[in-house]
Amino acid sequence: MGMMMEILLSLLPIGLLQTYQSVSTGYWSAHSPECMQTGVMQFLWWMRMAGDTIFAIGAVAFGYFVLRLIFRNSKAGKLTERQTWQAGALARP
C-alpha cells in the first residue's frame, strides 16, 4: 500500500512532468533547479512522505512479526527429556 502511494502520489507525476519538460525544452531543463524547485514539484516531493511512512510502519510490523515467530518457536520447540522419550515410544511400532 505504501509503495503504491509513493508511486501514484509522487514518483509517477514527477516523472511525467520531467518527461514533458525534457521533450519540450531539453533534458538539461528537466533536471535544472528552476524546474525541480517549482511549487508543484516541491508539493509532489512532499506527497511521497505519506507513502514512505505507511511503508515504514509496514516494514517494522513485518520485522516484529518475524522476530516473534523466531523466538516463539525456539522456546516452544524444545522438549524435555521425558517428552522426547514419550514421543519416541509412541512413534515406535
Order of alpha helices (4+ residues) and beta strands (2+ residues): alpha-alpha-alpha-alpha-alpha-alpha
